[in-house]
Amino acid sequence: MRRKDDVRTAILGAALLVVGFLAVAFGILPVPDALAIGSRVWPILLFVIAITVVTELAAEAGLFRVVAEQAARWGRGRAWVLWLLVLVLAVAGTIFLSLDTTAVLLTPVVVLLARHVGLSPLPFALTTVWMANTASLLLPVSNLTNLLAEHELGGIGPLQFATLTAVPALIAIVVPSVILFIVYRRDLLARYEPNPDRAESDRVLLVASAVIIALLVPLLVSGLPVWIPAVAAALVLGGFFIVRRRSVLRFGLLPWQLVLLASGLFLVVEAAHALGLGTVLAAVSGSGHDPLSLLQLSATGALGANAIDNLPAYLALEPVAGDPVRLAALLIGVNAGPLITPWASLATLLWHERLRALDVEISWGRYAMLGLIAAPLTVVAATMGLALVHLGT
């Protein structure tokens, strides 16, 4: 099944790239515009590749299993305590490391944690992916859309960015958390008995993985372009595996299908912009700063994210945002809204890749049904919070 999904993703990405290249060849998308979009997104895609490799290798080293065992002890037999721990880790990881990092790094931990204590992994896995999306409003590094918005805002610092987004960011964390607890309350009010698991690990690789990730975390929020420390970490950890377990290093570690898909989406959306997409979106997303106008923009962003992915949706709508407050409303839509379709954010696709690698089955129908409840409530509440703060100043 995983191989078939990979093939479908690769075919779709290749088809989109062909459409994009044809748009360039026939002059629909000017070459300078195509090069400009490439210069904006290549660091994003390189970061995704590098952080995925780091995660795959850390999992092979047994790091996530060790973390899961420790978390099980902290939970003291109560599932809801474990869930709160996962919630805090997901929120903190997303805010300070980015949603894609949370989706890649935390998903193996929570799945192994749930299995370790005999609980269903679904509440913990859904908490991870929902928080990876909805908790990504506070800082520029929290979401790749935020990094693009920070550039649009003239390179404002993290503190100024957080001042703009703090209230909707808090709301976007609380609302889906409450929904998750209500939906999975029976699972989360259960008790468990830790099941000790002392599987053998290569201590050198385990320690190397732990140290490299511990050093990577502050570097990702240091102000450096995030792809630089991620690539460095992948190369260093890969070096350890060359010496200790060379057989682990294979082409399949690279998420090339997702990179192909994302690249095709970026090109096609930019071509659509050249054909007048911006004019249509300007009419749909409205203007102004009253609550309904801001909600109109954030709702358009959420619909666009679930239709084509949040990064190209943001790029398509960025020109019609116009100012910091409306740009924040757009970020609410494209960050907190992508909870319905599998392709709504790259983080969701990466999360699903981790689940498939761990043999966790999830029904996309149920995922979409829950998202249809959570996404509108979260986007509306967060946008109203932004409007109240704006109107009060």
C-alpha positions as YAML, in Angstrom:
chain: A
units: angstrom
residues:
- id: 1
  name: MET
  ca: [0.00, 0.00, 0.00]
- id: 2
  name: ARG
  ca: [2.79, 2.42, 0.89]
- id: 3
  name: ARG
  ca: [4.54, 1.79, -2.43]
- id: 4
  name: LYS
  ca: [1.30, 2.41, -4.35]
- id: 5
  name: ASP
  ca: [0.69, 5.68, -2.49]
- id: 6
  name: ASP
  ca: [4.27, 6.77, -3.19]
- id: 7
  name: VAL
  ca: [3.79, 6.03, -6.90]
- id: 8
  name: ARG
  ca: [0.52, 7.98, -7.02]
- id: 9
  name: THR
  ca: [2.13, 10.95, -5.26]
- id: 10
  name: ALA
  ca: [5.08, 10.87, -7.63]
- id: 11
  name: ILE
  ca: [2.86, 10.64, -10.72]
- id: 12
  name: LEU
  ca: [0.70, 13.56, -9.56]
- id: 13
  name: GLY
  ca: [3.78, 15.65, -8.77]
- id: 14
  name: ALA
  ca: [5.35, 14.87, -12.14]
- id: 15
  name: ALA
  ca: [2.12, 15.77, -13.94]
- id: 16
  name: LEU
  ca: [1.94, 19.10, -12.13]
- id: 17
  name: LEU
  ca: [5.56, 19.83, -12.97]
- id: 18
  name: VAL
  ca: [4.89, 19.10, -16.64]
- id: 19
  name: VAL
  ca: [1.94, 21.51, -16.57]
- id: 20
  name: GLY
  ca: [4.14, 24.14, -14.93]
- id: 21
  name: PHE
  ca: [6.97, 23.68, -17.44]
- id: 22
  name: LEU
  ca: [4.48, 23.91, -20.32]
- id: 23
  name: ALA
  ca: [3.19, 27.17, -18.84]
- id: 24
  name: VAL
  ca: [6.75, 28.50, -18.89]
- id: 25
  name: ALA
  ca: [7.44, 27.15, -22.38]
- id: 26
  name: PHE
  ca: [4.32, 28.80, -23.85]
- id: 27
  name: GLY
  ca: [4.95, 32.11, -22.11]
- id: 28
  name: ILE
  ca: [1.99, 31.86, -19.72]
- id: 29
  name: LEU
  ca: [4.37, 31.95, -16.76]
- id: 30
  name: PRO
  ca: [7.30, 34.31, -17.44]
- id: 31
  name: VAL
  ca: [10.70, 32.78, -16.78]
- id: 32
  name: PRO
  ca: [11.65, 35.48, -14.21]
- id: 33
  name: ASP
  ca: [8.46, 34.70, -12.23]
- id: 34
  name: ALA
  ca: [9.22, 30.97, -12.32]
- id: 35
  name: LEU
  ca: [12.77, 31.61, -11.12]
- id: 36
  name: ALA
  ca: [11.48, 33.93, -8.39]
- id: 37
  name: ILE
  ca: [9.12, 31.29, -7.00]
- id: 38
  name: GLY
  ca: [11.93, 28.76, -7.16]
- id: 39
  name: SER
  ca: [14.23, 31.01, -5.15]
- id: 40
  name: ARG
  ca: [11.56, 31.36, -2.46]
- id: 41
  name: VAL
  ca: [10.69, 27.70, -2.06]
- id: 42
  name: TRP
  ca: [13.95, 25.78, -2.54]
- id: 43
  name: PRO
  ca: [15.09, 26.43, 1.06]
- id: 44
  name: ILE
  ca: [11.73, 25.13, 2.28]
- id: 45
  name: LEU
  ca: [11.99, 21.91, 0.29]
- id: 46
  name: LEU
  ca: [15.64, 21.38, 1.26]
- id: 47
  name: PHE
  ca: [14.69, 21.76, 4.91]
- id: 48
  name: VAL
  ca: [11.93, 19.15, 4.53]
- id: 49
  name: ILE
  ca: [14.38, 16.69, 2.91]
- id: 50
  name: ALA
  ca: [17.05, 17.18, 5.58]
- id: 51
  name: ILE
  ca: [14.76, 17.01, 8.61]
- id: 52
  name: THR
  ca: [13.12, 13.87, 7.23]
- id: 53
  name: VAL
  ca: [16.52, 12.18, 6.89]
- id: 54
  name: VAL
  ca: [17.46, 13.19, 10.45]
- id: 55
  name: THR
  ca: [14.19, 11.73, 11.74]
- id: 56
  name: GLU
  ca: [14.50, 8.48, 9.82]
- id: 57
  name: LEU
  ca: [18.03, 7.94, 11.10]
- id: 58
  name: ALA
  ca: [17.12, 8.86, 14.69]
- id: 59
  name: ALA
  ca: [14.28, 6.34, 14.54]
- id: 60
  name: GLU
  ca: [16.68, 3.68, 13.27]
- id: 61
  name: ALA
  ca: [18.97, 4.48, 16.21]
- id: 62
  name: GLY
  ca: [16.12, 3.82, 18.67]
- id: 63
  name: LEU
  ca: [15.93, 7.36, 20.02]
- id: 64
  name: PHE
  ca: [12.14, 7.66, 19.78]
- id: 65
  name: ARG
  ca: [11.62, 4.34, 21.55]
- id: 66
  name: VAL
  ca: [13.73, 5.54, 24.48]
- id: 67
  name: VAL
  ca: [11.81, 8.84, 24.67]
- id: 68
  name: ALA
  ca: [8.50, 6.95, 24.57]
- id: 69
  name: GLU
  ca: [9.57, 4.70, 27.46]
- id: 70
  name: GLN
  ca: [10.47, 7.74, 29.58]
- id: 71
  name: ALA
  ca: [7.20, 9.49, 28.78]
- id: 72
  name: ALA
  ca: [5.26, 6.38, 29.81]
- id: 73
  name: ARG
  ca: [6.87, 6.57, 33.24]
- id: 74
  name: TRP
  ca: [5.98, 10.26, 33.59]
- id: 75
  name: GLY
  ca: [2.33, 9.49, 32.80]
- id: 76
  name: ARG
  ca: [1.99, 7.42, 36.01]
- id: 77
  name: GLY
  ca: [-0.65, 5.16, 34.50]
- id: 78
  name: ARG
  ca: [-3.07, 7.91, 33.40]
- id: 79
  name: ALA
  ca: [-3.80, 8.27, 29.69]
- id: 80
  name: TRP
  ca: [-4.92, 11.89, 30.00]
- id: 81
  name: VAL
  ca: [-1.57, 12.84, 31.57]
- id: 82
  name: LEU
  ca: [0.21, 11.25, 28.62]
- id: 83
  name: TRP
  ca: [-2.07, 13.14, 26.25]
- id: 84
  name: LEU
  ca: [-1.36, 16.46, 27.96]
- id: 85
  name: LEU
  ca: [2.36, 15.71, 27.71]
- id: 86
  name: VAL
  ca: [1.99, 15.03, 23.99]
- id: 87
  name: LEU
  ca: [-0.08, 18.21, 23.62]
- id: 88
  name: VAL
  ca: [2.58, 20.35, 25.32]
- id: 89
  name: LEU
  ca: [5.38, 18.77, 23.29]
- id: 90
  name: ALA
  ca: [3.46, 19.26, 20.03]
- id: 91
  name: VAL
  ca: [2.69, 22.91, 20.80]
- id: 92
  name: ALA
  ca: [6.23, 23.73, 21.95]
- id: 93
  name: GLY
  ca: [7.81, 21.84, 19.07]
- id: 94
  name: THR
  ca: [5.61, 23.58, 16.53]
- id: 95
  name: ILE
  ca: [6.14, 27.07, 17.93]
- id: 96
  name: PHE
  ca: [9.92, 26.82, 18.25]
- id: 97
  name: LEU
  ca: [10.86, 24.27, 15.56]
- id: 98
  name: SER
  ca: [8.10, 24.47, 12.88]
- id: 99
  name: LEU
  ca: [5.09, 22.35, 12.10]
- id: 100
  name: ASP
  ca: [6.99, 20.08, 9.71]
- id: 101
  name: THR
  ca: [9.57, 19.29, 12.38]
- id: 102
  name: THR
  ca: [6.80, 18.43, 14.84]
- id: 103
  name: ALA
  ca: [5.06, 16.20, 12.34]
- id: 104
  name: VAL
  ca: [8.28, 14.36, 11.55]
- id: 105
  name: LEU
  ca: [9.96, 14.21, 14.96]
- id: 106
  name: LEU
  ca: [7.03, 13.77, 17.35]
- id: 107
  name: THR
  ca: [4.83, 11.36, 15.40]
- id: 108
  name: PRO
  ca: [7.14, 8.34, 15.89]
- id: 109
  name: VAL
  ca: [7.41, 9.17, 19.60]
- id: 110
  name: VAL
  ca: [3.66, 9.30, 20.23]
- id: 111
  name: VAL
  ca: [2.91, 6.16, 18.21]
- id: 112
  name: LEU
  ca: [5.59, 4.17, 20.02]
- id: 113
  name: LEU
  ca: [4.46, 5.69, 23.32]
- id: 114
  name: ALA
  ca: [0.85, 4.56, 22.81]
- id: 115
  name: ARG
  ca: [1.90, 1.09, 21.75]
- id: 116
  name: HIS
  ca: [4.30, 0.86, 24.67]
- id: 117
  name: VAL
  ca: [1.43, 1.25, 27.16]
- id: 118
  name: GLY
  ca: [-1.26, -0.56, 25.20]
- id: 119
  name: LEU
  ca: [-3.32, 2.50, 24.17]
- id: 120
  name: SER
  ca: [-4.71, 3.41, 20.77]
- id: 121
  name: PRO
  ca: [-2.20, 5.64, 18.93]
- id: 122
  name: LEU
  ca: [-4.91, 7.61, 17.07]
- id: 123
  name: PRO
  ca: [-5.75, 10.26, 19.73]
- id: 124
  name: PHE
  ca: [-2.04, 10.97, 20.21]
- id: 125
  name: ALA
  ca: [-1.27, 10.95, 16.48]
- id: 126
  name: LEU
  ca: [-4.19, 13.28, 15.68]
- id: 127
  name: THR
  ca: [-3.14, 15.62, 18.49]
- id: 128
  name: THR
  ca: [0.31, 15.80, 16.93]
- id: 129
  name: VAL
  ca: [-0.87, 16.68, 13.42]
- id: 130
  name: TRP
  ca: [-3.60, 19.06, 14.54]
- id: 131
  name: MET
  ca: [-1.24, 20.98, 16.83]
- id: 132
  name: ALA
  ca: [1.44, 20.92, 14.14]
- id: 133
  name: ASN
  ca: [-0.97, 22.95, 12.02]
- id: 134
  name: THR
  ca: [-3.04, 25.04, 14.43]
- id: 135
  name: ALA
  ca: [-0.23, 25.91, 16.87]
- id: 136
  name: SER
  ca: [1.92, 27.32, 14.08]
- id: 137
  name: LEU
  ca: [0.83, 30.96, 14.19]
- id: 138
  name: LEU
  ca: [3.04, 32.49, 16.89]
- id: 139
  name: LEU
  ca: [6.57, 32.84, 15.48]
- id: 140
  name: PRO
  ca: [8.09, 33.13, 12.00]
- id: 141
  name: VAL
  ca: [9.86, 29.77, 12.38]
- id: 142
  name: SER
  ca: [6.63, 28.05, 13.43]
- id: 143
  name: ASN
  ca: [5.39, 27.68, 9.86]
- id: 144
  name: LEU
  ca: [6.98, 28.07, 6.46]
- id: 145
  name: THR
  ca: [4.05, 30.32, 5.49]
- id: 146
  name: ASN
  ca: [5.08, 32.56, 8.40]
- id: 147
  name: LEU
  ca: [8.60, 32.80, 7.00]
- id: 148
  name: LEU
  ca: [7.13, 33.91, 3.68]
- id: 149
  name: ALA
  ca: [4.88, 36.40, 5.51]
- id: 150
  name: GLU
  ca: [7.80, 37.72, 7.55]
- id: 151
  name: HIS
  ca: [9.58, 38.54, 4.30]
- id: 152
  name: GLU
  ca: [6.44, 40.27, 3.02]
- id: 153
  name: LEU
  ca: [6.24, 42.29, 6.25]
- id: 154
  name: GLY
  ca: [9.74, 43.66, 5.71]
- id: 155
  name: GLY
  ca: [11.61, 41.19, 7.90]
- id: 156
  name: ILE
  ca: [10.03, 42.09, 11.26]
- id: 157
  name: GLY
  ca: [11.50, 40.26, 14.25]
- id: 158
  name: PRO
  ca: [9.99, 37.32, 16.15]
- id: 159
  name: LEU
  ca: [8.70, 39.56, 18.97]
- id: 160
  name: GLN
  ca: [6.82, 41.89, 16.60]
- id: 161
  name: PHE
  ca: [5.44, 38.92, 14.72]
- id: 162
  name: ALA
  ca: [4.26, 37.31, 17.98]
- id: 163
  name: THR
  ca: [2.60, 40.55, 19.06]
- id: 164
  name: LEU
  ca: [0.53, 40.48, 15.88]
- id: 165
  name: THR
  ca: [-0.49, 36.82, 16.16]
- id: 166
  name: ALA
  ca: [-0.50, 36.02, 19.91]
- id: 167
  name: VAL
  ca: [-4.26, 36.06, 20.56]
- id: 168
  name: PRO
  ca: [-5.34, 34.06, 17.50]
- id: 169
  name: ALA
  ca: [-2.41, 31.69, 18.15]
- id: 170
  name: LEU
  ca: [-3.68, 30.93, 21.66]
- id: 171
  name: ILE
  ca: [-7.24, 30.41, 20.43]
- id: 172
  name: ALA
  ca: [-6.03, 28.13, 17.63]
- id: 173
  name: ILE
  ca: [-4.39, 25.90, 20.25]
- id: 174
  name: VAL
  ca: [-7.26, 25.77, 22.75]
- id: 175
  name: VAL
  ca: [-10.21, 25.13, 20.40]
- id: 176
  name: PRO
  ca: [-8.91, 21.97, 18.65]
- id: 177
  name: SER
  ca: [-7.50, 20.66, 21.95]
- id: 178
  name: VAL
  ca: [-10.95, 20.80, 23.52]
- id: 179
  name: ILE
  ca: [-12.48, 19.09, 20.49]
- id: 180
  name: LEU
  ca: [-9.89, 16.31, 20.60]
- id: 181
  name: PHE
  ca: [-10.47, 15.67, 24.30]
- id: 182
  name: ILE
  ca: [-14.25, 15.53, 23.84]
- id: 183
  name: VAL
  ca: [-14.02, 13.16, 20.86]
- id: 184
  name: TYR
  ca: [-11.49, 10.80, 22.50]
- id: 185
  name: ARG
  ca: [-12.51, 11.24, 26.14]
- id: 186
  name: ARG
  ca: [-13.10, 7.51, 26.71]
- id: 187
  name: ASP
  ca: [-9.60, 6.64, 25.49]
- id: 188
  name: LEU
  ca: [-8.02, 9.50, 27.39]
- id: 189
  name: LEU
  ca: [-9.72, 8.78, 30.72]
- id: 190
  name: ALA
  ca: [-8.41, 5.21, 30.72]
- id: 191
  name: ARG
  ca: [-5.51, 3.88, 32.77]
- id: 192
  name: TYR
  ca: [-2.57, 1.85, 31.58]
- id: 193
  name: GLU
  ca: [0.26, -0.33, 32.83]
- id: 194
  name: PRO
  ca: [3.71, 0.44, 31.38]
- id: 195
  name: ASN
  ca: [5.13, -2.47, 29.42]
- id: 196
  name: PRO
  ca: [8.92, -2.46, 29.87]
- id: 197
  name: ASP
  ca: [10.77, -2.91, 26.60]
- id: 198
  name: ARG
  ca: [14.52, -3.23, 26.68]
- id: 199
  name: ALA
  ca: [15.33, -3.78, 23.03]
- id: 200
  name: GLU
  ca: [19.01, -3.56, 22.21]
- id: 201
  name: SER
  ca: [20.30, -0.39, 20.53]
- id: 202
  name: ASP
  ca: [23.62, 0.72, 19.13]
- id: 203
  name: ARG
  ca: [24.68, 3.04, 21.95]
- id: 204
  name: VAL
  ca: [26.95, 5.13, 19.73]
- id: 205
  name: LEU
  ca: [24.15, 5.82, 17.24]
- id: 206
  name: LEU
  ca: [21.64, 6.42, 20.04]
- id: 207
  name: VAL
  ca: [23.82, 8.99, 21.80]
- id: 208
  name: ALA
  ca: [24.83, 10.61, 18.50]
- id: 209
  name: SER
  ca: [21.19, 10.98, 17.47]
- id: 210
  name: ALA
  ca: [20.23, 12.49, 20.84]
- id: 211
  name: VAL
  ca: [23.11, 14.98, 20.84]
- id: 212
  name: ILE
  ca: [22.57, 16.02, 17.21]
- id: 213
  name: ILE
  ca: [18.85, 16.66, 17.71]
- id: 214
  name: ALA
  ca: [19.51, 18.48, 21.00]
- id: 215
  name: LEU
  ca: [21.93, 20.78, 19.16]
- id: 216
  name: LEU
  ca: [19.60, 21.13, 16.18]
- id: 217
  name: VAL
  ca: [16.69, 22.48, 18.24]
- id: 218
  name: PRO
  ca: [18.26, 25.84, 19.27]
- id: 219
  name: LEU
  ca: [19.90, 26.25, 15.86]
- id: 220
  name: LEU
  ca: [16.50, 26.11, 14.18]
- id: 221
  name: VAL
  ca: [15.41, 29.19, 16.15]
- id: 222
  name: SER
  ca: [18.77, 30.96, 16.08]
- id: 223
  name: GLY
  ca: [17.93, 33.13, 13.09]
- id: 224
  name: LEU
  ca: [19.89, 31.03, 10.62]
- id: 225
  name: PRO
  ca: [18.01, 29.84, 7.54]
- id: 226
  name: VAL
  ca: [16.48, 26.62, 8.86]
- id: 227
  name: TRP
  ca: [17.80, 24.50, 6.00]
- id: 228
  name: ILE
  ca: [21.41, 25.10, 7.04]
- id: 229
  name: PRO
  ca: [21.34, 23.41, 10.49]
- id: 230
  name: ALA
  ca: [18.97, 20.72, 9.18]
- id: 231
  name: VAL
  ca: [21.32, 19.79, 6.33]
- id: 232
  name: ALA
  ca: [24.31, 19.87, 8.66]
- id: 233
  name: ALA
  ca: [22.54, 17.56, 11.11]
- id: 234
  name: ALA
  ca: [21.60, 15.14, 8.32]
- id: 235
  name: LEU
  ca: [25.18, 15.01, 7.05]
- id: 236
  name: VAL
  ca: [26.74, 14.52, 10.48]
- id: 237
  name: LEU
  ca: [24.26, 11.85, 11.56]
- id: 238
  name: GLY
  ca: [24.61, 10.20, 8.15]
- id: 239
  name: GLY
  ca: [28.35, 10.06, 8.76]
- id: 240
  name: PHE
  ca: [27.82, 8.07, 11.95]
- id: 241
  name: PHE
  ca: [25.61, 5.61, 10.08]
- id: 242
  name: ILE
  ca: [28.20, 5.21, 7.32]
- id: 243
  name: VAL
  ca: [30.60, 3.95, 9.98]
- id: 244
  name: ARG
  ca: [28.16, 1.96, 12.13]
- id: 245
  name: ARG
  ca: [25.23, 0.81, 9.93]
- id: 246
  name: ARG
  ca: [25.77, 1.70, 6.31]
- id: 247
  name: SER
  ca: [22.88, -0.52, 5.12]
- id: 248
  name: VAL
  ca: [20.37, 1.95, 6.61]
- id: 249
  name: LEU
  ca: [21.44, 4.68, 4.16]
- id: 250
  name: ARG
  ca: [19.28, 4.32, 1.06]
- id: 251
  name: PHE
  ca: [17.50, 6.52, -1.45]
- id: 252
  name: GLY
  ca: [14.16, 5.71, 0.18]
- id: 253
  name: LEU
  ca: [15.13, 7.92, 3.15]
- id: 254
  name: LEU
  ca: [14.47, 10.96, 0.96]
- id: 255
  name: PRO
  ca: [10.85, 12.19, 0.68]
- id: 256
  name: TRP
  ca: [11.34, 12.79, -3.04]
- id: 257
  name: GLN
  ca: [7.69, 12.11, -3.91]
- id: 258
  name: LEU
  ca: [6.50, 14.91, -1.61]
- id: 259
  name: VAL
  ca: [9.15, 17.29, -2.93]
- id: 260
  name: LEU
  ca: [8.03, 16.51, -6.48]
- id: 261
  name: LEU
  ca: [4.40, 17.15, -5.54]
- id: 262
  name: ALA
  ca: [5.16, 20.41, -3.72]
- id: 263
  name: SER
  ca: [7.32, 21.70, -6.58]
- id: 264
  name: GLY
  ca: [4.58, 20.99, -9.09]
- id: 265
  name: LEU
  ca: [1.97, 22.71, -6.92]
- id: 266
  name: PHE
  ca: [4.09, 25.86, -6.60]
- id: 267
  name: LEU
  ca: [4.64, 26.12, -10.34]
- id: 268
  name: VAL
  ca: [1.00, 25.50, -11.26]
- id: 269
  name: VAL
  ca: [-0.32, 28.03, -8.73]
- id: 270
  name: GLU
  ca: [2.13, 30.65, -9.98]
- id: 271
  name: ALA
  ca: [1.02, 29.94, -13.55]
- id: 272
  name: ALA
  ca: [-2.60, 30.33, -12.48]
- id: 273
  name: HIS
  ca: [-1.67, 33.66, -10.93]
- id: 274
  name: ALA
  ca: [-0.25, 34.75, -14.27]
- id: 275
  name: LEU
  ca: [-3.62, 33.87, -15.86]
- id: 276
  name: GLY
  ca: [-5.53, 36.16, -13.53]
- id: 277
  name: LEU
  ca: [-6.03, 34.10, -10.37]
- id: 278
  name: GLY
  ca: [-5.17, 37.14, -8.28]
- id: 279
  name: THR
  ca: [-8.12, 39.10, -9.69]
- id: 280
  name: VAL
  ca: [-10.52, 36.30, -8.83]
- id: 281
  name: LEU
  ca: [-9.09, 35.86, -5.36]
- id: 282
  name: ALA
  ca: [-9.26, 39.59, -4.67]
- id: 283
  name: ALA
  ca: [-12.99, 39.48, -5.35]
- id: 284
  name: VAL
  ca: [-13.51, 36.36, -3.24]
- id: 285
  name: SER
  ca: [-11.35, 37.37, -0.27]
- id: 286
  name: GLY
  ca: [-12.71, 40.88, 0.05]
- id: 287
  name: SER
  ca: [-11.04, 43.87, 1.68]
- id: 288
  name: GLY
  ca: [-11.23, 45.85, 4.90]
- id: 289
  name: HIS
  ca: [-10.57, 45.10, 8.55]
- id: 290
  name: ASP
  ca: [-14.02, 44.57, 10.04]
- id: 291
  name: PRO
  ca: [-14.62, 41.08, 11.49]
- id: 292
  name: LEU
  ca: [-16.56, 39.81, 8.48]
- id: 293
  name: SER
  ca: [-13.92, 41.02, 6.01]
- id: 294
  name: LEU
  ca: [-11.13, 39.37, 7.99]
- id: 295
  name: LEU
  ca: [-13.18, 36.20, 8.27]
- id: 296
  name: GLN
  ca: [-13.80, 36.28, 4.52]
- id: 297
  name: LEU
  ca: [-10.03, 36.30, 3.92]
- id: 298
  name: SER
  ca: [-9.19, 33.63, 6.51]
- id: 299
  name: ALA
  ca: [-11.99, 31.37, 5.23]
- id: 300
  name: THR
  ca: [-10.70, 31.76, 1.67]
- id: 301
  name: GLY
  ca: [-7.23, 30.80, 2.91]
- id: 302
  name: ALA
  ca: [-8.58, 27.72, 4.70]
- id: 303
  name: LEU
  ca: [-10.55, 26.61, 1.64]
- id: 304
  name: GLY
  ca: [-7.53, 27.18, -0.59]
- id: 305
  name: ALA
  ca: [-5.25, 25.23, 1.76]
- id: 306
  name: ASN
  ca: [-7.58, 22.23, 1.83]
- id: 307
  name: ALA
  ca: [-7.98, 22.40, -1.94]
- id: 308
  name: ILE
  ca: [-4.36, 22.76, -3.07]
- id: 309
  name: ASP
  ca: [-2.07, 22.82, 0.04]
- id: 310
  name: ASN
  ca: [-1.42, 25.73, 2.37]
- id: 311
  name: LEU
  ca: [1.89, 26.94, 0.91]
- id: 312
  name: PRO
  ca: [0.66, 27.57, -2.64]
- id: 313
  name: ALA
  ca: [-2.64, 28.84, -1.19]
- id: 314
  name: TYR
  ca: [-0.70, 31.40, 0.85]
- id: 315
  name: LEU
  ca: [1.36, 32.44, -2.17]
- id: 316
  name: ALA
  ca: [-1.80, 32.82, -4.24]
- id: 317
  name: LEU
  ca: [-3.52, 35.03, -1.63]
- id: 318
  name: GLU
  ca: [-0.52, 37.00, -0.35]
- id: 319
  name: PRO
  ca: [-0.91, 39.81, -2.93]
- id: 320
  name: VAL
  ca: [-4.53, 40.46, -1.86]
- id: 321
  name: ALA
  ca: [-3.76, 40.61, 1.88]
- id: 322
  name: GLY
  ca: [-2.20, 44.07, 1.73]
- id: 323
  name: ASP
  ca: [-1.24, 44.86, 5.34]
- id: 324
  name: PRO
  ca: [-0.15, 43.16, 8.59]
- id: 325
  name: VAL
  ca: [-3.62, 42.58, 10.06]
- id: 326
  name: ARG
  ca: [-5.06, 41.09, 6.87]
- id: 327
  name: LEU
  ca: [-1.88, 39.06, 6.42]
- id: 328
  name: ALA
  ca: [-2.42, 37.66, 9.94]
- id: 329
  name: ALA
  ca: [-5.99, 36.74, 8.97]
- id: 330
  name: LEU
  ca: [-4.66, 34.93, 5.91]
- id: 331
  name: LEU
  ca: [-2.17, 33.06, 8.08]
- id: 332
  name: ILE
  ca: [-5.00, 31.95, 10.36]
- id: 333
  name: GLY
  ca: [-6.74, 30.42, 7.36]
- id: 334
  name: VAL
  ca: [-3.74, 28.67, 5.82]
- id: 335
  name: ASN
  ca: [-2.18, 27.60, 9.16]
- id: 336
  name: ALA
  ca: [-5.14, 26.66, 11.37]
- id: 337
  name: GLY
  ca: [-7.50, 25.64, 8.56]
- id: 338
  name: PRO
  ca: [-5.65, 22.71, 6.89]
- id: 339
  name: LEU
  ca: [-7.33, 19.96, 8.95]
- id: 340
  name: ILE
  ca: [-9.63, 18.40, 6.35]
- id: 341
  name: THR
  ca: [-7.77, 17.02, 3.33]
- id: 342
  name: PRO
  ca: [-4.57, 14.93, 3.45]
- id: 343
  name: TRP
  ca: [-2.71, 17.36, 1.19]
- id: 344
  name: ALA
  ca: [-3.79, 20.54, 3.00]
- id: 345
  name: SER
  ca: [-0.30, 21.01, 4.42]
- id: 346
  name: LEU
  ca: [3.08, 19.45, 3.86]
- id: 347
  name: ALA
  ca: [3.15, 18.64, 7.58]
- id: 348
  name: THR
  ca: [0.06, 16.46, 7.20]
- id: 349
  name: LEU
  ca: [1.65, 14.58, 4.31]
- id: 350
  name: LEU
  ca: [4.85, 14.10, 6.31]
- id: 351
  name: TRP
  ca: [2.79, 12.97, 9.32]
- id: 352
  name: HIS
  ca: [1.02, 10.40, 7.17]
- id: 353
  name: GLU
  ca: [4.38, 9.21, 5.85]
- id: 354
  name: ARG
  ca: [5.51, 8.61, 9.45]
- id: 355
  name: LEU
  ca: [2.27, 6.71, 10.23]
- id: 356
  name: ARG
  ca: [2.70, 4.47, 7.19]
- id: 357
  name: ALA
  ca: [6.31, 3.78, 8.13]
- id: 358
  name: LEU
  ca: [5.03, 2.70, 11.56]
- id: 359
  name: ASP
  ca: [2.16, 0.59, 10.11]
- id: 360
  name: VAL
  ca: [-0.56, 2.77, 11.62]
- id: 361
  name: GLU
  ca: [-3.78, 2.76, 9.63]
- id: 362
  name: ILE
  ca: [-6.00, 5.84, 9.58]
- id: 363
  name: SER
  ca: [-9.27, 6.43, 7.79]
- id: 364
  name: TRP
  ca: [-9.09, 9.60, 5.72]
- id: 365
  name: GLY
  ca: [-12.89, 9.72, 5.86]
- id: 366
  name: ARG
  ca: [-12.87, 10.02, 9.66]
- id: 367
  name: TYR
  ca: [-9.95, 12.44, 9.48]
- id: 368
  name: ALA
  ca: [-11.91, 14.67, 7.10]
- id: 369
  name: MET
  ca: [-15.08, 14.41, 9.19]
- id: 370
  name: LEU
  ca: [-13.30, 15.56, 12.36]
- id: 371
  name: GLY
  ca: [-11.54, 18.28, 10.38]
- id: 372
  name: LEU
  ca: [-14.87, 19.56, 9.06]
- id: 373
  name: ILE
  ca: [-15.83, 20.19, 12.68]
- id: 374
  name: ALA
  ca: [-12.53, 21.54, 13.98]
- id: 375
  name: ALA
  ca: [-11.30, 23.68, 11.08]
- id: 376
  name: PRO
  ca: [-14.29, 26.06, 10.80]
- id: 377
  name: LEU
  ca: [-14.59, 26.47, 14.59]
- id: 378
  name: THR
  ca: [-10.87, 27.15, 14.96]
- id: 379
  name: VAL
  ca: [-10.59, 29.55, 12.03]
- id: 380
  name: VAL
  ca: [-13.70, 31.53, 13.02]
- id: 381
  name: ALA
  ca: [-12.71, 31.79, 16.70]
- id: 382
  name: ALA
  ca: [-9.10, 32.76, 15.93]
- id: 383
  name: THR
  ca: [-10.17, 35.34, 13.34]
- id: 384
  name: MET
  ca: [-12.66, 36.90, 15.75]
- id: 385
  name: GLY
  ca: [-9.86, 37.10, 18.32]
- id: 386
  name: LEU
  ca: [-7.67, 38.90, 15.80]
- id: 387
  name: ALA
  ca: [-10.52, 41.27, 14.91]
- id: 388
  name: LEU
  ca: [-11.21, 42.09, 18.57]
- id: 389
  name: VAL
  ca: [-7.55, 42.90, 19.22]
- id: 390
  name: HIS
  ca: [-7.36, 44.99, 16.04]
- id: 391
  name: LEU
  ca: [-10.57, 46.89, 16.69]
- id: 392
  name: GLY
  ca: [-9.51, 47.49, 20.27]
- id: 393
  name: THR
  ca: [-6.28, 49.23, 19.26]
...
